[in-house]
Amino acid sequence: MTHNGRRSIAASGYPRDIPNVPPERNLKGISFAVANASGFVARACEAANSHRIADIWKALESGQ
């Protein structure tokens, strides 16, 4: 995703529906969204076997 011409990562702060879990008991909020996005970046670092930003973006964009 891009924002103002720069690559960015976004995550929703709204909960996803979980069967048999009332919405008020579901995990939600910006802190959960940030943790979720951070997890994707960590997985991309592992997949890229690198901490170079270009390699991480490449892994994120390829869905690794």
N, C-alpha and C positions, 0 to 999 in steps of 0.2 A: 504494500500500500504506500502511496505517496501523500504527503501533506506539504503544501507550499513548495513543491518541487523537491522535497527531501523524502527519503525512505522513512517509513515509520512502522511501528508495531501497535496494534490496537486490540483491546479485549473488552468485552462488555461487562459492565458491573451488575447487569441484571441476571437473575438466576435462570437456569434452564429447568424445564419441567422434569421432575423425577417422579416416576410412578409411586404412589402411596406416600409421598412426602408433601406436606402442606407447604405452600410458597414461603410462609413466614419462618419455616424451619430450614429452608434451603440456604446454602452458602451464597452470599451475594455481597456486592459492594466493591469499591475501588481497590481495597487491599487484596481482595480475592482475585480481581482481574489482573492486578500487577503480578501477583504470584503465578498466575496461569501463564501470562506472557513471558515471565522470567523462565519458567519451565521450558517453554518452546525454545528460548535462546540457549539454555543449557543443553538441550538435546541437539541443537544445531551445532554447538561447539564440539560436542562429542562426535557427531556425524562428520563434521569437517576435519576433525582431528587437528584443530587449529583455534587460536584465539584472535586471529587477524579478522578485522571487521568485514573485509571483502569476502573472505571464505565463509564467514558466518551468514552474511546476507545470501550468498549463493546457496548454502544449505537450506536456509529458510525458504527461499523462493522456489527451490526444487522440491520442497516437501519432505526432505529427509528427516 
